[in-house]
Amino acid sequence: MSAKNRDEHNRWRNITVGFRVSPEENEQLNIAVALSGLPKQEYCYRRCMNRDIVVQGNPRVYKALKDQLANVLSELQRIASAGEIRDELFENIVLITKTLNEMKEEPDEPQK
């Protein structure tokens, strides 16, 4: 049996909440989760409760950023020839930009 999940206030989370999404919404959610560095459950919980999502830079987040920037580049190259931008691409660009800007604004470590 797995360990019981408790939050930062030592409350046991034993109630399941689920919702349905379209394939496109699922892809957007998965991208946002990857860029946040949080588990999907924690990301959804924080978004539903209107809590801040604080991105901590780690190798998984940097890889997700790299992958998404590669996807954006390929889409921009496609757009250059076709001249059309999808809403999902624009939302991804905004999310990547916010993530990178917030990571740059992290407070510096105290000097000793």
DSSP file (Angstrom, degrees, kcal/mol; ACC not computed):
  #  RESIDUE AA STRUCTURE BP1 BP2  ACC     N-H-->O    O-->H-N    N-H-->O    O-->H-N    TCO  KAPPA ALPHA  PHI   PSI    X-CA   Y-CA   Z-CA
    1    1 A M              0   0    0      0, 0.0     3,-0.1     0, 0.0     2,-0.1   0.000 360.0 360.0 360.0 139.4    0.0    0.0    0.0
    2    2 A S        -     0   0    0      1,-0.1     2,-0.1     3,-0.0     3,-0.1  -0.331 360.0 -89.8 -79.6 161.7    1.3    3.4   -0.9
    3    3 A A        -     0   0    0      1,-0.1     2,-0.2    -2,-0.1    -1,-0.1  -0.382  47.1-104.0 -68.7 147.2    2.0    6.2    1.6
    4    4 A K        -     0   0    0     -3,-0.1     2,-0.5     1,-0.1    -1,-0.1  -0.539  33.9-122.4 -74.6 136.6   -0.9    8.5    2.4
    5    5 A N        -     0   0    0      8,-0.3     8,-2.1    -2,-0.2     2,-0.4  -0.675  33.1-179.3 -83.9 126.2   -0.5   11.9    0.7
    6    6 A R  B     -A   12   0A   0     -2,-0.5     6,-0.2     6,-0.2     2,-0.0  -0.949  18.7-132.3-123.5 146.4   -0.6   14.8    3.1
    7    7 A D    >   -     0   0    0      4,-2.1     3,-2.0    -2,-0.4    -1,-0.0  -0.136  44.1 -79.9 -86.0-172.3   -0.4   18.5    2.2
    8    8 A E  T 3  S+     0   0    0      1,-0.3    -1,-0.1     2,-0.1    -2,-0.0   0.656 132.1  53.1 -66.5 -14.6    1.9   21.2    3.9
    9    9 A H  T 3  S-     0   0    0      2,-0.1    -1,-0.3     0, 0.0     3,-0.1   0.166 119.9-108.6-103.1  16.5   -0.6   21.5    6.8
   10   10 A N    <   +     0   0    0     -3,-2.0     2,-0.4     1,-0.2    -2,-0.1   0.777  69.0 149.6  61.8  30.6   -0.5   17.7    7.4
   11   11 A R        -     0   0    0      2,-0.0    -4,-2.1     1,-0.0     2,-0.5  -0.796  48.1-125.0 -93.2 136.2   -4.0   17.2    6.1
   12   12 A W  B     -A    6   0A   0     -2,-0.4     2,-1.0    -6,-0.2    -6,-0.2  -0.693  14.5-146.6 -82.6 123.9   -4.8   13.9    4.4
   13   13 A R        +     0   0    0     -8,-2.1    -8,-0.3    -2,-0.5    -1,-0.0  -0.780  40.6 146.3 -91.6  98.9   -6.1   14.3    0.9
   14   14 A N        +     0   0    0     -2,-1.0     2,-0.5   -10,-0.1    -1,-0.2   0.355  39.9  91.4-117.4   4.4   -8.5   11.4    0.5
   15   15 A I        -     0   0    0     -3,-0.1     2,-0.4     2,-0.0     0, 0.0  -0.881  64.8-143.3-105.4 131.9  -11.2   12.9   -1.7
   16   16 A T        -     0   0    0     -2,-0.5     2,-0.4     2,-0.0    -2,-0.0  -0.791  15.4-174.2 -97.0 133.4  -10.9   12.4   -5.5
   17   17 A V        +     0   0    0     -2,-0.4     2,-0.3     2,-0.0    -2,-0.0  -0.995   9.7 178.0-124.2 130.7  -12.0   15.2   -7.9
   18   18 A G        -     0   0    0     -2,-0.4     2,-0.3     2,-0.0    -2,-0.0  -0.911   8.0-178.5-131.3 159.0  -12.0   14.6  -11.6
   19   19 A F        -     0   0    0     -2,-0.3     2,-0.3     2,-0.0    -2,-0.0  -0.981  24.3-116.8-151.9 159.9  -13.0   16.5  -14.7
   20   20 A R        -     0   0    0     -2,-0.3     2,-0.3     6,-0.0    -2,-0.0  -0.760  28.0-179.9-102.6 145.8  -13.0   16.0  -18.4
   21   21 A V        -     0   0    0     -2,-0.3    -2,-0.0     3,-0.0     0, 0.0  -0.942  29.7-108.3-136.8 159.6  -11.0   17.9  -21.0
   22   22 A S     >  -     0   0    0     -2,-0.3     4,-2.6     1,-0.1     5,-0.2  -0.377  39.9-103.6 -77.3 165.6  -10.7   17.8  -24.8
   23   23 A P  H  > S+     0   0    0      0, 0.0     4,-2.0     0, 0.0     5,-0.1   0.883 124.6  50.2 -58.1 -37.8   -7.5   16.3  -26.4
   24   24 A E  H  > S+     0   0    0      2,-0.2     4,-2.1     1,-0.2     5,-0.1   0.909 111.2  47.5 -67.6 -41.8   -6.4   19.9  -27.2
   25   25 A E  H  > S+     0   0    0      2,-0.2     4,-2.7     1,-0.2    -1,-0.2   0.881 109.9  53.9 -65.3 -37.2   -7.1   21.0  -23.6
   26   26 A N  H  X S+     0   0    0     -4,-2.6     4,-2.7     2,-0.2    -2,-0.2   0.906 108.1  49.6 -62.6 -41.8   -5.2   18.0  -22.3
   27   27 A E  H  X S+     0   0    0     -4,-2.0     4,-2.1     2,-0.2    -2,-0.2   0.923 112.1  47.8 -63.3 -44.1   -2.2   18.9  -24.4
   28   28 A Q  H  X S+     0   0    0     -4,-2.1     4,-2.4     2,-0.2    -2,-0.2   0.909 112.6  49.3 -62.3 -42.4   -2.3   22.5  -23.1
   29   29 A L  H  X S+     0   0    0     -4,-2.7     4,-2.6     1,-0.2    -2,-0.2   0.920 110.1  50.6 -63.2 -44.4   -2.6   21.2  -19.5
   30   30 A N  H  X S+     0   0    0     -4,-2.7     4,-2.3     1,-0.2    -1,-0.2   0.877 110.5  49.7 -62.7 -37.7    0.3   18.8  -20.0
   31   31 A I  H  X S+     0   0    0     -4,-2.1     4,-2.4     2,-0.2    -1,-0.2   0.936 111.8  47.8 -65.1 -46.5    2.5   21.6  -21.4
   32   32 A A  H  X S+     0   0    0     -4,-2.4     4,-1.3     1,-0.2    -2,-0.2   0.896 112.6  49.3 -62.3 -40.3    1.6   23.9  -18.4
   33   33 A V  H  X>S+     0   0    0     -4,-2.6     4,-1.5     2,-0.2     5,-0.7   0.925 111.1  49.3 -64.6 -44.7    2.3   21.1  -15.9
   34   34 A A  H  <5S+     0   0    0     -4,-2.3    30,-0.2     1,-0.2    -2,-0.2   0.899 111.9  48.6 -62.3 -40.5    5.7   20.3  -17.6
   35   35 A L  H  <5S+     0   0    0     -4,-2.4    -1,-0.2     1,-0.2    -2,-0.2   0.737 109.4  53.6 -72.7 -21.6    6.7   24.0  -17.5
   36   36 A S  H  <5S-     0   0    0     -4,-1.3    20,-0.6    -3,-0.3    -1,-0.2   0.792  96.4-138.0 -82.1 -27.8    5.7   24.4  -13.9
   37   37 A G  T  <5 +     0   0    0     -4,-1.5    -3,-0.1     1,-0.3    -4,-0.1   0.502  64.1 119.6  81.0   3.3    7.8   21.5  -12.6
   38   38 A L  S   <S-     0   0    0     -5,-0.7    -1,-0.3     1,-0.1    -2,-0.2  -0.616  74.5 -97.2 -96.1 157.7    5.0   20.4  -10.4
   39   39 A P     >  -     0   0    0      0, 0.0     4,-2.6     0, 0.0     5,-0.2  -0.433  39.9-112.2 -65.1 152.3    3.1   17.1  -10.4
   40   40 A K  H  > S+     0   0    0      1,-0.2     4,-2.8     2,-0.2     5,-0.3   0.881 116.2  53.1 -57.4 -41.5   -0.2   17.3  -12.4
   41   41 A Q  H  > S+     0   0    0      1,-0.2     4,-2.5     2,-0.2    -1,-0.2   0.935 111.8  44.6 -60.2 -46.9   -2.3   16.9   -9.2
   42   42 A E  H  > S+     0   0    0      2,-0.2     4,-2.6     1,-0.2     5,-0.2   0.899 113.1  51.2 -66.5 -40.1   -0.5   19.7   -7.4
   43   43 A Y  H  X S+     0   0    0     -4,-2.6     4,-2.4     2,-0.2     5,-0.2   0.954 113.3  44.3 -60.8 -50.2   -0.7   22.0  -10.4
   44   44 A C  H  X S+     0   0    0     -4,-2.8     4,-2.7     1,-0.2     5,-0.2   0.902 113.1  52.0 -62.8 -41.3   -4.4   21.4  -10.9
   45   45 A Y  H  X S+     0   0    0     -4,-2.5     4,-2.1    -5,-0.3    -1,-0.2   0.945 111.4  46.0 -60.4 -48.7   -5.1   21.8   -7.2
   46   46 A R  H  <>S+     0   0    0     -4,-2.6     5,-3.3     1,-0.2    -1,-0.2   0.893 114.0  48.4 -64.2 -39.3   -3.2   25.1   -7.0
   47   47 A R  H ><5S+     0   0    0     -4,-2.4     3,-1.2     3,-0.2    -1,-0.2   0.922 112.3  48.5 -66.6 -42.8   -4.9   26.5  -10.1
   48   48 A C  H 3<5S+     0   0    0     -4,-2.7    -2,-0.2     1,-0.3    -1,-0.2   0.858 113.7  46.5 -65.1 -34.7   -8.3   25.5   -8.9
   49   49 A M  T 3<5S-     0   0    0     -4,-2.1    -1,-0.3    -5,-0.2    -2,-0.2   0.335 113.8-118.8 -90.6   7.6   -7.7   27.1   -5.5
   50   50 A N  T < 5 +     0   0    0     -3,-1.2     2,-0.3     1,-0.2    -3,-0.2   0.873  62.6 150.0  58.1  40.6   -6.3   30.3   -7.1
   51   51 A R      < -     0   0    0     -5,-3.3    -1,-0.2    -6,-0.2     2,-0.1  -0.681  52.2 -90.9-100.3 158.2   -2.9   29.8   -5.5
   52   52 A D        -     0   0    0     -2,-0.3     2,-0.7     1,-0.1    -1,-0.1  -0.379  26.1-143.2 -69.6 142.9    0.4   30.9   -7.0
   53   53 A I        -     0   0    0     -2,-0.1     2,-0.6    -7,-0.0    -1,-0.1  -0.936  19.2-167.0-104.1 108.4    2.4   28.5   -9.2
   54   54 A V        -     0   0    0     -2,-0.7     2,-0.5     2,-0.0    -2,-0.0  -0.877  11.8-143.1-102.4 117.8    6.0   29.2   -8.4
   55   55 A V        -     0   0    0     -2,-0.6     2,-0.6    44,-0.1   -18,-0.1  -0.684   9.8-160.5 -84.8 123.2    8.4   27.6  -10.9
   56   56 A Q        -     0   0    0    -20,-0.6     2,-0.2    -2,-0.5     5,-0.2  -0.915  25.2-120.7-101.3 120.7   11.6   26.2   -9.4
   57   57 A G        +     0   0    0     -2,-0.6   -21,-0.0    46,-0.1   -20,-0.0  -0.419  51.1 144.5 -63.8 126.8   14.3   25.8  -12.0
   58   58 A N     >  -     0   0    0     -2,-0.2     4,-2.5     1,-0.0     3,-0.3  -0.930  64.6 -88.2-151.3 171.6   15.4   22.2  -12.3
   59   59 A P  H  > S+     0   0    0      0, 0.0     4,-2.3     0, 0.0     5,-0.2   0.849 124.7  52.8 -57.1 -35.9   16.6   19.9  -15.1
   60   60 A R  H  > S+     0   0    0      2,-0.2     4,-2.3     1,-0.2     5,-0.1   0.910 110.8  46.8 -66.3 -40.7   13.0   18.8  -15.9
   61   61 A V  H  > S+     0   0    0     -3,-0.3     4,-2.7     2,-0.2    -1,-0.2   0.924 112.6  49.2 -67.3 -43.9   11.7   22.4  -16.2
   62   62 A Y  H  X S+     0   0    0     -4,-2.5     4,-2.5     1,-0.2    -1,-0.2   0.891 111.8  49.3 -62.5 -39.0   14.7   23.4  -18.4
   63   63 A K  H  X S+     0   0    0     -4,-2.3     4,-2.8    -5,-0.2    -1,-0.2   0.916 111.0  49.7 -65.8 -42.0   14.1   20.3  -20.7
   64   64 A A  H  X S+     0   0    0     -4,-2.3     4,-2.6   -30,-0.2    -2,-0.2   0.910 111.7  48.9 -62.6 -41.6   10.4   21.2  -20.9
   65   65 A L  H  X S+     0   0    0     -4,-2.7     4,-2.7     2,-0.2    -2,-0.2   0.929 111.9  48.9 -62.0 -44.9   11.3   24.8  -21.8
   66   66 A K  H  X S+     0   0    0     -4,-2.5     4,-2.0     1,-0.2    -2,-0.2   0.927 112.9  47.4 -60.5 -46.0   13.8   23.6  -24.5
   67   67 A D  H  X S+     0   0    0     -4,-2.8     4,-2.0     1,-0.2    -1,-0.2   0.916 113.9  46.7 -63.1 -43.8   11.2   21.2  -26.0
   68   68 A Q  H  X S+     0   0    0     -4,-2.6     4,-2.5     1,-0.2    -1,-0.2   0.880 110.5  52.0 -68.6 -37.0    8.5   23.8  -26.1
   69   69 A L  H  X S+     0   0    0     -4,-2.7     4,-2.5     2,-0.2    -1,-0.2   0.875 108.6  51.9 -65.9 -35.3   10.8   26.4  -27.6
   70   70 A A  H  X S+     0   0    0     -4,-2.0     4,-2.2    -5,-0.2    -2,-0.2   0.904 110.4  48.7 -64.5 -40.6   11.7   23.8  -30.3
   71   71 A N  H  X S+     0   0    0     -4,-2.0     4,-2.2     2,-0.2    -2,-0.2   0.905 111.2  49.9 -64.0 -41.4    8.0   23.3  -31.0
   72   72 A V  H  X S+     0   0    0     -4,-2.5     4,-2.9     2,-0.2    -2,-0.2   0.917 109.5  51.8 -63.5 -42.8    7.4   27.1  -31.1
   73   73 A L  H  X S+     0   0    0     -4,-2.5     4,-2.3     1,-0.2    -2,-0.2   0.930 110.1  47.7 -60.1 -46.1   10.3   27.5  -33.6
   74   74 A S  H  X S+     0   0    0     -4,-2.2     4,-1.9     1,-0.2    -1,-0.2   0.892 113.4  48.8 -64.1 -38.0    9.0   24.8  -35.9
   75   75 A E  H  X S+     0   0    0     -4,-2.2     4,-2.8     2,-0.2    -2,-0.2   0.906 110.3  50.6 -66.5 -41.0    5.5   26.4  -35.7
   76   76 A L  H  X S+     0   0    0     -4,-2.9     4,-2.1     1,-0.2    -2,-0.2   0.878 109.7  50.9 -65.0 -36.3    7.0   29.8  -36.5
   77   77 A Q  H  X S+     0   0    0     -4,-2.3     4,-0.9    -5,-0.2    -1,-0.2   0.888 111.6  47.8 -66.0 -37.8    8.8   28.4  -39.4
   78   78 A R  H >X S+     0   0    0     -4,-1.9     4,-2.2     1,-0.2     3,-0.6   0.903 110.8  51.6 -66.1 -41.2    5.5   26.9  -40.7
   79   79 A I  H 3X S+     0   0    0     -4,-2.8     4,-3.8     1,-0.2    -2,-0.2   0.865  99.2  64.4 -64.8 -36.4    3.8   30.2  -40.1
   80   80 A A  H 3< S+     0   0    0     -4,-2.1    -1,-0.2     1,-0.2    -2,-0.2   0.853 113.6  33.8 -56.6 -34.0    6.4   32.0  -42.2
   81   81 A S  H << S+     0   0    0     -4,-0.9    -1,-0.2    -3,-0.6    -2,-0.2   0.804 130.8  32.4 -90.6 -31.2    5.3   30.0  -45.2
   82   82 A A  H  < S-     0   0    0     -4,-2.2    -3,-0.2     2,-0.1    -2,-0.2   0.786  89.0-140.9 -98.1 -31.3    1.6   29.7  -44.4
   83   83 A G     <  +     0   0    0     -4,-3.8     2,-0.4    -5,-0.2    -4,-0.1   0.743  60.0 114.9  80.1  23.4    0.9   33.0  -42.6
   84   84 A E        -     0   0    0     -6,-0.1     2,-0.4    -5,-0.1    -1,-0.2  -0.991  44.5-163.7-131.5 135.1   -1.5   31.6  -39.9
   85   85 A I        -     0   0    0     -2,-0.4     2,-0.2    -3,-0.1    -9,-0.0  -0.959  14.9-138.7-118.8 134.8   -1.0   31.4  -36.1
   86   86 A R     >  -     0   0    0     -2,-0.4     4,-1.8     1,-0.1     3,-0.1  -0.577  18.6-123.5 -88.1 153.6   -3.2   29.2  -33.9
   87   87 A D  H  > S+     0   0    0      1,-0.2     4,-2.5    -2,-0.2     5,-0.2   0.867 111.1  57.9 -61.6 -38.0   -4.4   30.3  -30.5
   88   88 A E  H  > S+     0   0    0      1,-0.2     4,-2.2     2,-0.2    -1,-0.2   0.892 105.4  49.8 -61.8 -39.8   -2.8   27.4  -28.7
   89   89 A L  H  > S+     0   0    0      2,-0.2     4,-2.5     1,-0.2    -1,-0.2   0.923 110.4  49.7 -64.5 -43.6    0.6   28.4  -30.1
   90   90 A F  H  X S+     0   0    0     -4,-1.8     4,-2.2     1,-0.2    -2,-0.2   0.916 110.8  49.7 -61.7 -42.6    0.1   32.0  -28.9
   91   91 A E  H  X S+     0   0    0     -4,-2.5     4,-2.4     1,-0.2    -1,-0.2   0.882 110.5  50.9 -63.5 -38.5   -0.9   30.7  -25.4
   92   92 A N  H  X S+     0   0    0     -4,-2.2     4,-2.7     2,-0.2     5,-0.2   0.908 109.2  50.5 -64.5 -41.8    2.2   28.5  -25.3
   93   93 A I  H  X S+     0   0    0     -4,-2.5     4,-2.4     2,-0.2    -2,-0.2   0.916 111.5  48.2 -62.9 -42.7    4.5   31.4  -26.2
   94   94 A V  H  X S+     0   0    0     -4,-2.2     4,-2.6     2,-0.2    -2,-0.2   0.922 112.8  48.2 -63.0 -44.7    2.9   33.5  -23.4
   95   95 A L  H  X S+     0   0    0     -4,-2.4     4,-2.4     2,-0.2    -2,-0.2   0.905 112.5  48.1 -64.3 -42.4    3.3   30.7  -20.9
   96   96 A I  H  X S+     0   0    0     -4,-2.7     4,-2.6     2,-0.2     5,-0.2   0.919 112.2  50.0 -63.7 -43.2    7.0   30.1  -21.9
   97   97 A T  H  X S+     0   0    0     -4,-2.4     4,-2.6    -5,-0.2    -2,-0.2   0.925 111.6  47.6 -61.8 -45.9    7.7   33.8  -21.7
   98   98 A K  H  X S+     0   0    0     -4,-2.6     4,-2.5     2,-0.2     5,-0.2   0.916 112.3  50.2 -61.7 -42.8    6.1   34.2  -18.2
   99   99 A T  H  X S+     0   0    0     -4,-2.4     4,-2.0     1,-0.2    -2,-0.2   0.934 112.7  45.6 -62.2 -46.9    8.0   31.1  -17.0
  100  100 A L  H  X S+     0   0    0     -4,-2.6     4,-1.8     1,-0.2    -1,-0.2   0.909 113.6  49.7 -63.9 -42.0   11.4   32.4  -18.3
  101  101 A N  H  X S+     0   0    0     -4,-2.6     4,-1.2     1,-0.2    -1,-0.2   0.900 111.5  48.4 -64.3 -40.6   10.7   35.9  -16.9
  102  102 A E  H  < S+     0   0    0     -4,-2.5    -1,-0.2     1,-0.2    -2,-0.2   0.850 109.7  52.6 -69.0 -33.5    9.8   34.6  -13.4
  103  103 A M  H >< S+     0   0    0     -4,-2.0     3,-1.0     1,-0.2    -1,-0.2   0.861 107.8  51.5 -70.0 -33.8   12.8   32.3  -13.4
  104  104 A K  H 3< S+     0   0    0     -4,-1.8    -1,-0.2     1,-0.2    -2,-0.2   0.797 106.1  56.2 -70.1 -27.5   15.1   35.3  -14.1
  105  105 A E  T 3< S+     0   0    0     -4,-1.2    -1,-0.2    -5,-0.1    -2,-0.2   0.290  74.9 132.5 -90.9  10.5   13.5   37.3  -11.3
  106  106 A E    <   -     0   0    0     -3,-1.0    -3,-0.1     1,-0.1     2,-0.0  -0.354  67.8-102.1 -60.3 140.4   14.3   34.7   -8.6
  107  107 A P        -     0   0    0      0, 0.0    -1,-0.1     0, 0.0     2,-0.1  -0.362  40.0-109.8 -64.5 144.1   15.8   36.3   -5.5
  108  108 A D        -     0   0    0      1,-0.1     3,-0.1    -3,-0.1    -3,-0.0  -0.366  35.6 -97.4 -72.0 152.6   19.6   35.9   -5.2
  109  109 A E        -     0   0    0      1,-0.1    -1,-0.1    -2,-0.1     2,-0.1  -0.444  49.4 -97.3 -65.1 141.4   21.1   33.7   -2.6
  110  110 A P        -     0   0    0      0, 0.0     2,-0.2     0, 0.0    -1,-0.1  -0.401  40.2-121.2 -62.7 136.5   22.2   35.7    0.5
  111  111 A Q              0   0    0      1,-0.1    -3,-0.0    -2,-0.1     0, 0.0  -0.572 360.0 360.0 -78.6 140.5   25.9   36.5    0.4
  112  112 A K              0   0    0     -2,-0.2    -1,-0.1     0, 0.0     0, 0.0   0.405 360.0 360.0 -98.5 360.0   28.1   35.2    3.3
